[in-house]
Amino acid sequence: MTTSNLTEELPAQRKGDDETPVLEVRDLHVEFKTREGIVRAVNGVNYSVKSGETLAVLGESGSGKSVTAQAIMGILDSPPGRVAKGEILFRGQDILKLDEEERRKLRGPKMAMIFQDALSALNPVFSVGNQLGEMFRVHQGMSKKDAKLKAIELMDRVKIPAAKARVNDYPHQFSGGMRQRIMIAMALALEPDLIIADEPTTALDVTVQAQVMDLLAELQKEYAMGLILITHDLGVVADVADKIAVMYAGRIVEQAPIHELYKRPAHPYTRGLLDSIPRLDQKGQELYAIKGLPPNLLKPPAGCAFNPRCPKAQDICRTDVPALVPVTERDGAELVGRASACHFWKEQIHG
Amino acid sequence: MAELSKTDEAVDAPAEATEEKAIAAFEAPVERGEPILQVRNLVKHFPLTKGVLFKRQVGAVKAVDGVSFDLYQGETLGIVGESGCGKSTVAKLLMLLETATAGEVLYKGQDITKLSGRALKAVRRNIQMVFQDPYTSLNPRMTVGDIIGEPFEIHPEVAPKGDRRRKVQELLDVVGLNPEYINRYPHQFSGGQRQRIGIARGLALNPEIIICDEPVSALDVSVQAQVINLMEKLQDEFNLSYIFIAHDLSIVRHISDRVGVMYLGKMAEIGTDAQIYDHPTHPYTQALLSAVPVPDPEVRENRERIILTGDVPSPANPPSGCRFRTRCWKAEDRCATEEPLLAIPTRFKGQDTPAAHVSACHFAEEKTVLAV
């Protein structure tokens, strides 16, 4: 047993890039052509991650959080999906303008992704050693033998016991937590600058989840990587994130540093999510529930997408889409990194 | 107790008379706060076989290995534990979907594990289930009306044929769906709505006990609260007893009166929600609670977490003695040889402290872990 503390201090930033973020997404639009019409899954998303920083993207299924990640990685199913508009800047360079071969060279050495379901993300007919070694064989032209040694080293790195004996095992021979470690090892193989983790622990038990999140935080600190953590779990976010972007119906509805968001949400959706967590003093009472259902993106509601479920909706919410505007203190003082897409953010945050 | 003596008399009587008696016992109401379901040393071993034609048994997966607990009328008993600890197998055993290898499930004092025929049918009417995945637990080729009305085909005495449509619409209304949706198909509904359909089906026969196996884990966060609220409302309205199996500890705490913690086919600790969450004495419970991420960034800096090493051992070959010893930081030689019994720890015996509840550990002691 080990006891640990996830956030002792912020990891040291890699030299020379204090200012430029590793990744910056600007006004990203992604749409899918379907038989029923065009689904606008992502509608103007902006966010950025610096080295050593953890950005949590929070949202329900269908909010566009995974599609944004796929667009960044360049693994969007297209057709039917396509990036309609926007820029994705990786260290200042718009990667959407690169051709497929250049994108491919980025995936692995520069950015990598950890998927939710490790069993379906790993190939069942190749041993894990083979799949881990593939990163080195393909990107660095390493020989099979050297790649296997590297694979063992990586498995040790993510604390898989008896790595040497297990390197030739197949994915089904590992438990869920171990498989997720292999996914992490694969993402880390070439020490990328950015890791996108899409619900990395959703399929795991809490005790294993704690192990995996711990490992991820430790490795992130060691390599000073930028991490985008996609999740719907407000608990996991509170544990590891530095800042947070809340998505709803393909847009960011609120952005804030982690402590600020839990203390004073500036959007009714965030408020609703926080209120629907069961709390000790509410035992026996009705839980707060956001009424209604997430919108159908084929026919998004006019105005603010959250208006049919919002307890504070006014006429303006049904007609005008609120822009993501900076949130300030009551006296107008700037709140760094905070923004809200609500017509009534002032009322929401200042009461 | 009256029912218990009835069974004793019936031992020699012809099978039919036993059946009648059992059915009569099932119809008797149970007072609030009395045990409605008593599980005693329930065991389920799945055989591991070798060979194709002449299957030899080479071992067994001990999915459930001696579990005992009571469910009181009108309460919610939460069961938590990691995947593979046997909680879903317990649900299946209680539903009589699997035959128990050994042990008893006493429903209103009658053992139901060996029932058949009419008596079995009568029990099944009173114990219903809500499943985890609302996408696969509803037949995609049946309308909502057919799905919710199907229990009436099997138990026609609950609703006469002409009355069924009205009954189904009533049920839809009860679970908060539009009664006009009766002719729609499951794919036309969202996850939360589908789970409501599953709950309506569970309610159709006016059962006394509903076993909910991870009823909200497949739902979106904003929808989970709606379904939990619905389940609490229905419990009050229909006087239901719930067995609520889940891995989300904060939801279990919210809905449960008592909580049982399972590990590798055994109960590690049972107590009221406050006893388990605020005064856990079993190291596994403590580790489990401390691992839950707390939705408050303020606490992360000064929070001690117990991170267990390794995975749950295979139930086909569980560790000797205490099953948790391989991952426990307190384990000593005694733990490997002597199996701890589920009892009030001796050090707390006779004391009026919340720590005095049953816990299967030789070295049970209180430890403050941040509660969810």
Boltz contact constraints between the chains, C-beta under 6 A:
constraints:
  - contact:
      token1: [A, 1]
      token2: [B, 329]
      max_distance: 6.0
  - contact:
      token1: [A, 2]
      token2: [B, 307]
      max_distance: 6.0
  - contact:
      token1: [A, 3]
      token2: [B, 304]
      max_distance: 6.0
  - contact:
      token1: [A, 4]
      token2: [B, 305]
      max_distance: 6.0
  - contact:
      token1: [A, 7]
      token2: [B, 300]
      max_distance: 6.0
  - contact:
      token1: [A, 60]
      token2: [B, 220]
      max_distance: 6.0
  - contact:
      token1: [A, 61]
      token2: [B, 220]
      max_distance: 6.0
  - contact:
      token1: [A, 175]
      token2: [B, 311]
      max_distance: 6.0
  - contact:
      token1: [A, 177]
      token2: [B, 311]
      max_distance: 6.0
  - contact:
      token1: [A, 205]
      token2: [B, 82]
      max_distance: 6.0
  - contact:
      token1: [A, 205]
      token2: [B, 83]
      max_distance: 6.0
  - contact:
      token1: [A, 206]
      token2: [B, 291]
      max_distance: 6.0
  - contact:
      token1: [A, 206]
      token2: [B, 292]
      max_distance: 6.0
  - contact:
      token1: [A, 207]
      token2: [B, 291]
      max_distance: 6.0
  - contact:
      token1: [A, 207]
      token2: [B, 308]
      max_distance: 6.0
  - contact:
      token1: [A, 210]
      token2: [B, 291]
      max_distance: 6.0
  - contact:
      token1: [A, 210]
      token2: [B, 307]
      max_distance: 6.0
  - contact:
      token1: [A, 211]
      token2: [B, 307]
      max_distance: 6.0
  - contact:
      token1: [A, 232]
      token2: [B, 221]
      max_distance: 6.0
  - contact:
      token1: [A, 234]
      token2: [B, 295]
      max_distance: 6.0
  - contact:
      token1: [A, 235]
      token2: [B, 293]
      max_distance: 6.0
  - contact:
      token1: [A, 235]
      token2: [B, 294]
      max_distance: 6.0
  - contact:
      token1: [A, 235]
      token2: [B, 295]
      max_distance: 6.0
  - contact:
      token1: [A, 236]
      token2: [B, 293]
      max_distance: 6.0
  - contact:
      token1: [A, 238]
      token2: [B, 295]
      max_distance: 6.0
  - contact:
      token1: [A, 238]
      token2: [B, 296]
      max_distance: 6.0
  - contact:
      token1: [A, 238]
      token2: [B, 297]
      max_distance: 6.0
  - contact:
      token1: [A, 239]
      token2: [B, 293]
      max_distance: 6.0
  - contact:
      token1: [A, 239]
      token2: [B, 300]
      max_distance: 6.0
  - contact:
      token1: [A, 258]
      token2: [B, 297]
      max_distance: 6.0
  - contact:
      token1: [A, 259]
      token2: [B, 297]
      max_distance: 6.0
  - contact:
      token1: [A, 262]
      token2: [B, 297]
      max_distance: 6.0
  - contact:
      token1: [A, 276]
      token2: [B, 225]
      max_distance: 6.0
  - contact:
      token1: [A, 277]
      token2: [B, 295]
      max_distance: 6.0
  - contact:
      token1: [A, 278]
      token2: [B, 250]
      max_distance: 6.0
  - contact:
      token1: [A, 278]
      token2: [B, 251]
      max_distance: 6.0
  - contact:
      token1: [A, 278]
      token2: [B, 254]
      max_distance: 6.0
  - contact:
      token1: [A, 286]
      token2: [B, 229]
      max_distance: 6.0
  - contact:
      token1: [A, 287]
      token2: [B, 225]
      max_distance: 6.0
  - contact:
      token1: [A, 287]
      token2: [B, 228]
      max_distance: 6.0
  - contact:
      token1: [A, 287]
      token2: [B, 229]
      max_distance: 6.0
  - contact:
      token1: [A, 289]
      token2: [B, 225]
      max_distance: 6.0
  - contact:
      token1: [A, 289]
      token2: [B, 226]
      max_distance: 6.0
  - contact:
      token1: [A, 289]
      token2: [B, 229]
      max_distance: 6.0
  - contact:
      token1: [A, 290]
      token2: [B, 222]
      max_distance: 6.0
  - contact:
      token1: [A, 293]
      token2: [B, 190]
      max_distance: 6.0
